[in-house]
Amino acid sequence: PRYSDKITICRNDAFPYLDLEMYWRHDELQFRVHLKPNQVLKYLNKDSAHTKATFQAIPHGVLRRLTSLTSVHEDNEDTTLDVLYPKHIEALERAGLPLPKVYLTLKEANEKLKNDTTLRSTEEEQQRRKKLQKDYARATYFVIGRTTNFWDKPVCGMIKELVKKHKLPWLRFKMANSRFTNLGELFNADLSKKVMTGIVDEEMLDETCNCNALSLCEDGKCLYGGDCRKKMVIYGLKDKTTDKIYYGKTVQHLKLRTSRHFQQVWSLVDYKRNPNDPKKKTAAMKSDSFAYNFAKLCGDCTNSNQSRAKLKQVVSVEVIWQGEPIQCTKSARTRACTICMVERKQIMKALRDDKHKVINENDDIYAACKCSTRFHKFAHIDSDALRTRLTQKKVTPKRKSKKACGHRKPAPPAGQENRQQTTPELERLLESPARLIDTNVPGLPNRSPCEHPSNLHLAQRRQWDFEQATQDTQGIDV
């Protein structure tokens, strides 16, 4: 039957229906938000690559939904939303989303919601929305499967020029870039992951701290907390005096990259004292935002040692992220370099939180990849299956001839299967003691002397010797 004959009677104080709870209060049906017993609230995390407007819209929409689904009465009209629904507010705080400093009461939030609804119902607002919907309906979407450097100009710029050239004011276009992973790429990625299981780059492994007396701080501790010989990392250099942070990346040891930062600071300070020196000017031109920020603190230093000692006191080093060397090297020197993309995301995240606490400039975001590529030195193989596969003996497959069996050539005598057809001269040369034979001929590519030359090389050499002998004989007769 389509309908059940059973009726369930609920004797609880409230009856759940979808995401609502219905209950009676003084013979009036009221509503509030319902949560299941084991329901876990999750919202978009602040670390995702979304715009600032997206993060601001999520708490705004959640609070509006809670307000619209809750009935207002004397018992809750003066209660704030964070008290009525603490689990929703805790979930928003865990996600790190921007929340209001002061929460409105349910009555105030309901009045604000009504005012916004009234504003939307005005004639001007309706006309604006109709025009916006009309523009969206008339828009022509150009979807690019994958952006490449095939054209000199961006596709949107080319379309704008064509619209102006051919006078097409009716064409309202929008751009969309899409990139989907096909089945072949999924299989290749899974295969690469299985093949590279247990394989590491021996030269890119983390090493223990080896800082000497010159590298250690005044208290005898490592400036990097023991991470001085880590590679393929995203690091942060914090200025203790202003709490500003510089974010950078390195493929080499962390302390080598940090020492170059310290050297650039001194090069900039030294150039300001001697601006006419061309060598110091060349060294100062390579300075980055880190050097310009800390050069102000080291202006009274007289040499690089003093500058380095002062920087150790005001700079703290932190390793933010470390990548897998083999995987990161695959994308080096490309627009999708893994370690460069992580660095850009870290800088943009810090700029979004508080741009006044970041030393980096926009050049660090839009700069090209400078990560170096190198050959890997594999250390060991843990997979037994892969070890067995690599040690197997390769067997050349025997292909069957397409011709009939009757047309096959007779088999050569035993012991002569792989013997090549040779000339008497070549047999004489091969029977003689091992020596190198020069088969070079003027006008042909250079050939190194070898012990067993081919028949073609020997024939070319004999022909050239015969021609030379003929010319010498004709010269004698004349």
C-alpha positions as CSV (number, residue, x, y, z in Angstrom):
1,P,0.0,0.0,0.0
2,R,1.1,3.6,-0.6
3,Y,0.2,4.8,2.9
4,S,1.0,3.0,6.1
5,D,-1.9,2.2,8.5
6,K,0.3,2.8,11.5
7,I,0.3,6.1,13.4
8,T,3.2,7.0,15.7
9,I,2.2,9.2,18.7
10,C,5.0,11.5,20.0
11,R,4.7,12.3,23.7
12,N,7.8,14.5,23.9
13,D,7.8,18.2,24.5
14,A,8.8,19.0,20.9
15,F,8.3,17.2,17.6
16,P,11.2,17.3,15.0
17,Y,10.4,18.0,11.4
18,L,13.4,18.3,9.0
19,D,15.6,21.0,10.6
20,L,12.8,22.4,12.8
21,E,11.3,21.6,16.2
22,M,7.7,22.3,16.7
23,Y,6.3,22.7,20.2
24,W,3.2,24.2,21.9
25,R,3.4,27.2,24.1
26,H,0.2,28.5,25.6
27,D,-1.8,26.8,22.9
28,E,0.3,28.4,20.2
29,L,2.5,26.4,17.8
30,Q,6.1,27.6,18.0
31,F,9.3,26.8,16.1
32,R,13.0,26.5,16.8
33,V,16.1,24.9,15.1
34,H,16.5,21.2,15.6
35,L,19.8,19.3,16.1
36,K,20.1,15.5,15.9
37,P,21.7,13.8,18.9
38,N,25.0,12.9,17.1
39,Q,25.0,15.8,14.6
40,V,28.4,17.6,14.2
41,L,28.3,21.1,12.7
42,K,31.1,21.9,10.3
43,Y,31.6,25.1,8.2
44,L,34.1,26.2,5.6
45,N,37.6,26.5,7.2
46,K,39.4,29.8,7.0
47,D,42.5,28.0,5.6
48,S,40.7,27.3,2.3
49,A,41.4,29.3,-0.8
50,H,38.2,31.4,-0.9
51,T,37.7,35.1,-1.0
52,K,37.2,37.3,2.0
53,A,33.6,38.0,1.0
54,T,32.9,34.2,1.2
55,F,34.1,33.9,4.7
56,Q,32.1,36.9,5.8
57,A,28.9,35.7,4.1
58,I,28.9,32.3,6.0
59,P,28.3,33.7,9.6
60,H,25.9,36.2,8.2
61,G,23.8,33.5,6.5
62,V,23.9,31.2,9.6
63,L,22.7,33.9,11.9
64,R,19.9,34.9,9.5
65,R,18.8,31.3,9.2
66,L,18.7,30.9,13.0
67,T,16.7,34.1,13.4
68,S,14.1,33.2,10.7
69,L,13.5,29.7,12.0
70,T,13.0,30.7,15.6
71,S,9.7,32.0,17.0
72,V,9.9,35.1,19.1
73,H,8.0,35.2,22.4
74,E,8.4,36.7,25.9
75,D,10.8,34.0,27.2
76,N,13.5,34.4,24.4
77,E,13.1,37.8,22.9
78,D,15.8,39.3,25.2
79,T,18.2,36.3,24.8
80,T,21.2,36.7,22.4
81,L,21.7,34.2,19.6
82,D,25.0,32.9,21.0
83,V,23.0,31.8,24.2
84,L,20.1,30.3,22.2
85,Y,22.3,28.3,19.9
86,P,25.8,27.8,21.4
87,K,26.7,24.8,19.3
88,H,26.4,26.8,16.0
89,I,28.5,29.6,17.4
90,E,31.2,27.1,18.6
91,A,31.3,25.5,15.1
92,L,31.8,29.0,13.5
93,E,34.6,29.7,16.0
94,R,36.4,26.4,15.3
95,A,36.3,27.2,11.6
96,G,38.0,30.6,12.3
97,L,35.3,32.6,10.6
98,P,34.8,36.3,11.3
99,L,32.0,36.7,14.0
100,P,30.4,39.8,15.4
101,K,31.8,41.2,18.7
102,V,28.3,41.7,20.1
103,Y,25.5,39.4,19.3
104,L,22.0,40.8,18.8
105,T,19.0,39.6,20.8
106,L,16.4,37.5,19.1
107,K,14.0,40.4,19.0
108,E,16.6,42.8,17.5
109,A,17.8,40.2,14.9
110,N,14.1,39.6,13.9
111,E,13.4,43.3,13.4
112,K,16.6,43.7,11.4
113,L,15.6,40.8,9.2
114,K,12.1,42.3,8.6
115,N,13.7,45.7,7.7
116,D,16.0,44.0,5.2
117,T,13.0,42.1,3.7
118,T,11.1,45.4,3.4
119,L,14.1,47.1,1.7
120,R,14.2,44.3,-0.8
121,S,10.6,44.7,-1.6
122,T,11.0,48.3,-2.7
123,E,10.5,49.3,-6.3
124,E,14.0,50.4,-6.9
125,E,15.5,47.3,-5.5
126,Q,13.2,45.1,-7.6
127,Q,14.2,47.0,-10.7
128,R,17.8,46.6,-9.9
129,R,17.4,42.8,-9.4
130,K,15.4,42.4,-12.6
131,K,18.1,44.2,-14.5
132,L,20.7,42.0,-13.0
133,Q,18.8,38.8,-13.8
134,K,18.3,40.1,-17.3
135,D,22.0,40.6,-17.8
136,Y,22.7,37.1,-16.4
137,A,20.1,35.6,-18.8
138,R,21.6,37.4,-21.8
139,A,25.2,36.6,-20.8
140,T,27.3,34.3,-23.1
141,Y,29.7,32.0,-21.3
142,F,33.1,31.2,-22.7
143,V,34.5,28.1,-20.9
144,I,38.2,27.4,-21.4
145,G,39.2,23.9,-20.6
146,R,42.8,24.7,-19.8
147,T,44.7,28.0,-19.9
148,T,47.9,27.9,-21.9
149,N,50.4,30.4,-23.3
150,F,49.3,29.8,-26.9
151,W,47.9,33.3,-27.4
152,D,49.9,36.5,-26.8
153,K,46.8,38.2,-25.3
154,P,44.3,36.9,-22.7
155,V,41.2,35.4,-24.2
156,C,38.9,37.9,-22.5
157,G,40.9,40.8,-24.1
158,M,40.6,39.2,-27.5
159,I,36.8,38.9,-27.2
160,K,36.5,42.5,-26.1
161,E,38.5,43.7,-29.2
162,L,36.2,41.6,-31.4
163,V,33.1,43.0,-29.8
164,K,34.3,46.6,-30.5
165,K,35.6,45.8,-34.0
166,H,32.4,44.1,-35.2
167,K,30.1,46.3,-33.2
168,L,28.4,43.7,-31.1
169,P,26.9,45.5,-28.1
170,W,24.4,42.7,-27.5
171,L,27.2,40.3,-26.6
172,R,27.6,40.2,-22.8
173,F,30.2,37.5,-22.1
174,K,31.6,35.9,-19.0
175,M,34.7,33.8,-18.7
176,A,35.0,30.4,-16.9
177,N,38.1,28.3,-16.6
178,S,37.6,24.6,-15.9
179,R,40.1,21.8,-15.6
180,F,39.1,18.2,-14.9
181,T,41.3,15.2,-14.2
182,N,40.7,12.5,-16.8
183,L,40.8,8.8,-16.2
184,G,44.4,8.4,-17.6
185,E,45.8,10.9,-15.2
186,L,44.0,9.2,-12.3
187,F,45.6,5.9,-13.3
188,N,49.0,7.4,-13.8
189,A,48.9,9.2,-10.4
190,D,47.9,6.0,-8.6
191,L,50.6,4.0,-10.4
192,S,53.3,6.6,-9.5
193,K,52.2,6.5,-5.9
194,K,52.5,2.8,-5.7
195,V,55.9,2.7,-7.6
196,M,57.4,5.4,-5.4
197,T,56.3,3.8,-2.1
198,G,59.3,3.4,0.2
199,I,61.7,5.3,-2.1
200,V,63.4,8.4,-0.7
201,D,66.0,10.8,-1.8
202,E,69.1,10.2,0.3
203,E,70.5,13.7,-0.2
204,M,67.3,15.4,0.8
205,L,66.8,13.7,4.1
206,D,66.7,15.8,7.3
207,E,70.1,15.9,9.1
208,T,71.0,16.7,12.7
209,C,72.1,20.1,13.9
210,N,75.8,20.8,13.3
211,C,75.9,24.5,14.4
212,N,79.3,25.6,15.7
213,A,80.1,28.4,18.2
214,L,79.7,31.1,15.6
215,S,76.3,29.9,14.5
216,L,74.8,29.3,18.0
217,C,73.0,32.1,19.9
218,E,74.5,33.7,23.0
219,D,72.7,31.2,25.3
220,G,74.3,28.3,23.3
221,K,71.1,27.2,21.7
222,C,70.5,26.7,18.0
223,L,68.7,29.6,16.4
224,Y,66.5,27.2,14.4
225,G,65.5,24.9,17.3
226,G,67.4,22.0,15.8
227,D,65.8,22.4,12.3
228,C,68.8,24.1,10.7
229,R,69.5,21.3,8.2
230,K,66.0,20.8,7.0
231,K,65.3,21.1,3.3
232,M,62.3,21.9,1.1
233,V,60.6,24.0,3.7
234,I,58.5,27.1,4.0
235,Y,59.9,29.2,6.8
236,G,59.0,32.4,8.8
237,L,61.5,34.9,10.0
238,K,59.8,37.0,12.8
239,D,61.0,40.4,14.0
240,K,60.8,40.3,17.8
241,T,60.7,44.1,18.0
242,T,57.7,44.7,15.8
243,D,56.1,41.1,15.5
244,K,56.3,41.3,11.7
245,I,57.0,38.1,9.8
246,Y,58.8,37.4,6.5
247,Y,57.7,34.2,4.7
248,G,60.1,32.4,2.4
249,K,61.0,29.1,0.8
250,T,64.1,27.2,0.3
251,V,65.2,23.9,-1.3
252,Q,68.6,23.9,0.5
253,H,69.4,23.8,4.2
254,L,67.4,26.3,6.2
255,K,70.4,27.9,7.8
256,L,72.1,28.4,4.4
257,R,69.1,30.4,3.2
258,T,68.9,32.4,6.4
259,S,72.6,33.2,6.3
260,R,72.1,34.7,2.8
261,H,69.3,36.8,4.2
262,F,71.6,38.1,6.9
263,Q,74.3,38.8,4.3
264,Q,71.9,40.8,2.2
265,V,71.1,43.0,5.2
266,W,74.8,43.8,5.6
267,S,75.3,44.4,1.9
268,L,72.4,46.9,1.9
269,V,73.8,48.7,5.0
270,D,77.3,48.8,3.5
271,Y,76.0,50.2,0.2
272,K,74.2,53.1,2.0
273,R,77.6,54.1,3.5
274,N,79.4,53.8,0.1
275,P,76.9,54.5,-2.6
276,N,79.6,55.1,-5.3
277,D,81.1,51.6,-5.1
278,P,79.8,49.7,-8.2
279,K,80.4,46.2,-6.6
280,K,78.4,47.1,-3.4
281,K,75.7,48.6,-5.6
282,T,75.4,45.3,-7.5
283,A,75.2,43.4,-4.3
284,A,72.6,45.7,-2.8
285,M,70.4,45.5,-5.9
286,K,69.7,41.8,-5.0
287,S,68.2,42.8,-1.6
288,D,64.6,41.8,-0.9
289,S,62.0,43.1,1.5
290,F,63.6,41.3,4.4
291,A,66.9,43.2,3.9
292,Y,65.2,46.5,3.7
293,N,63.2,45.9,6.9
294,F,66.1,44.8,9.0
295,A,68.7,47.2,7.5
296,K,67.1,49.9,9.7
297,L,68.0,48.0,12.9
298,C,71.6,47.3,11.8
299,G,72.5,50.8,10.6
300,D,75.0,51.3,13.5
301,C,76.9,48.0,12.7
302,T,80.5,48.4,11.4
303,N,81.0,44.9,9.9
304,S,79.1,41.8,8.9
305,N,79.8,40.0,12.2
306,Q,78.1,42.7,14.2
307,S,75.2,42.7,11.9
308,R,74.8,38.9,12.1
309,A,75.1,39.0,15.9
310,K,72.4,41.6,16.2
311,L,70.1,39.8,13.8
312,K,70.4,36.6,15.9
313,Q,69.0,38.6,18.8
314,V,66.0,40.2,17.0
315,V,65.0,37.3,14.6
316,S,63.2,34.1,15.5
317,V,63.0,31.3,12.9
318,E,60.1,28.9,12.4
319,V,59.5,26.1,10.0
320,I,55.9,26.4,8.8
321,W,55.7,23.6,6.2
322,Q,58.0,20.9,4.7
323,G,57.3,19.1,1.4
324,E,58.2,15.7,0.0
325,P,61.4,16.3,-2.1
326,I,60.7,13.9,-4.9
327,Q,57.1,15.2,-5.5
328,C,58.1,18.8,-5.2
329,T,61.0,18.5,-7.6
330,K,58.6,17.2,-10.4
331,S,56.9,20.6,-10.6
332,A,59.9,22.8,-10.1
333,R,60.5,25.6,-12.7
334,T,56.8,25.5,-13.7
335,R,53.8,27.7,-13.0
336,A,52.3,25.0,-10.7
337,C,55.4,24.5,-8.5
338,T,54.3,22.9,-5.3
339,I,56.5,24.7,-2.9
340,C,56.0,28.1,-4.6
341,M,52.2,27.7,-4.4
342,V,52.3,26.8,-0.7
343,E,54.5,29.9,-0.1
344,R,52.0,32.1,-2.0
345,K,49.1,30.7,-0.1
346,Q,50.9,31.4,3.2
347,I,51.6,35.0,2.3
348,M,48.1,35.7,1.0
349,K,46.6,34.1,4.2
350,A,48.8,36.4,6.4
351,L,48.0,39.4,4.3
352,R,44.3,38.7,4.7
353,D,44.6,38.3,8.5
354,D,46.7,41.5,9.1
355,K,48.7,43.0,6.2
356,H,50.6,45.3,8.6
357,K,52.3,42.3,10.2
358,V,53.7,41.0,6.9
359,I,57.2,42.0,5.6
360,N,56.7,40.4,2.1
361,E,55.8,42.4,-0.9
362,N,53.5,41.6,-3.9
363,D,56.5,40.6,-5.9
364,D,56.9,37.5,-3.7
365,I,53.4,36.4,-4.8
366,Y,53.6,37.1,-8.5
367,A,57.3,36.2,-9.0
368,A,58.4,33.3,-11.2
369,C,59.6,30.0,-9.7
370,K,63.3,29.9,-8.9
371,C,63.4,26.4,-7.4
372,S,66.4,24.4,-8.7
373,T,66.0,20.9,-10.2
374,R,68.4,18.1,-9.6
375,F,68.8,14.3,-10.0
376,H,67.7,12.2,-7.1
377,K,69.9,9.8,-5.3
378,F,67.6,7.0,-4.2
379,A,68.4,5.4,-0.9
380,H,66.5,2.1,-0.6
381,I,63.5,0.2,-1.8
382,D,61.2,-1.2,0.8
383,S,58.6,-2.9,-1.5
384,D,59.3,-6.6,-2.0
385,A,57.1,-6.7,-5.1
386,L,59.1,-3.8,-6.8
387,R,62.4,-5.4,-5.9
388,T,61.3,-8.7,-7.5
389,R,60.1,-6.9,-10.6
390,L,63.4,-5.1,-11.0
391,T,65.5,-8.2,-10.6
392,Q,63.5,-10.3,-13.1
393,K,65.3,-11.4,-16.2
394,K,64.0,-9.8,-19.3
395,V,63.0,-12.2,-22.0
396,T,62.7,-11.1,-25.7
397,P,59.3,-12.2,-27.0
398,K,59.3,-14.6,-30.0
399,R,56.9,-13.2,-32.6
400,K,55.4,-15.5,-35.1
401,S,55.8,-14.6,-38.8
402,K,52.8,-13.5,-40.7
403,K,54.0,-15.6,-43.7
404,A,53.1,-19.2,-44.2
405,C,55.4,-21.7,-42.6
406,G,56.4,-23.0,-46.0
407,H,58.0,-19.7,-47.0
408,R,60.3,-19.6,-44.0
409,K,64.0,-19.7,-44.6
410,P,65.8,-22.8,-43.5
411,A,67.5,-22.7,-40.2
412,P,71.3,-22.1,-40.2
413,P,73.6,-24.8,-39.1
414,A,74.3,-25.2,-35.4
415,G,76.7,-22.6,-34.0
416,Q,76.1,-20.2,-36.9
417,E,72.8,-18.6,-35.9
418,N,74.3,-15.2,-34.9
419,R,77.4,-15.3,-37.2
420,Q,77.5,-12.3,-39.6
421,Q,78.5,-12.6,-43.2
422,T,82.2,-11.5,-43.4
423,T,84.8,-11.0,-46.1
424,P,88.2,-12.7,-46.2
425,E,89.9,-9.4,-45.3
426,L,87.7,-9.0,-42.2
427,E,88.3,-12.6,-41.1
428,R,92.0,-11.9,-41.4
429,L,91.7,-8.8,-39.3
430,L,89.6,-10.6,-36.7
431,E,92.1,-13.5,-36.4
432,S,95.0,-11.1,-35.8
433,P,95.8,-9.9,-32.3
434,A,93.4,-7.3,-30.9
435,R,94.1,-3.9,-32.4
436,L,92.2,-0.7,-33.2
437,I,91.3,-0.2,-36.9
438,D,90.9,3.3,-38.3
439,T,88.0,3.6,-40.8
440,N,87.8,7.3,-41.1
441,V,87.1,8.7,-44.6
442,P,87.4,12.5,-45.4
443,G,84.0,14.0,-46.1
444,L,82.1,11.5,-43.8
445,P,81.3,11.9,-40.1
446,N,84.2,11.2,-37.8
447,R,84.5,7.6,-36.5
448,S,86.6,6.6,-33.6
449,P,89.0,3.7,-34.2
450,C,87.5,0.4,-33.0
451,E,88.5,-3.2,-32.7
452,H,85.6,-4.7,-34.7
453,P,84.4,-2.2,-37.5
454,S,81.4,-3.0,-39.6
455,N,81.6,-4.2,-43.3
456,L,80.2,-0.9,-44.5
457,H,83.0,1.1,-42.8
458,L,85.6,-1.3,-44.1
459,A,84.2,-1.0,-47.7
460,Q,84.2,2.8,-47.5
461,R,87.8,2.8,-46.3
462,R,88.9,0.4,-49.1
463,Q,87.2,2.5,-51.7
464,W,88.9,5.6,-50.4
465,D,92.3,3.9,-50.3
466,F,91.8,2.6,-53.9
467,E,91.0,6.2,-55.1
468,Q,94.1,7.6,-53.4
469,A,96.3,4.9,-54.9
470,T,94.8,5.6,-58.4
471,Q,95.6,9.3,-58.1
472,D,99.1,8.7,-57.0
473,T,99.7,6.3,-60.0
474,Q,98.4,8.9,-62.5
475,G,100.7,11.5,-61.0
476,I,103.7,9.3,-61.4
477,D,102.9,8.5,-65.1
478,V,102.6,12.1,-66.0
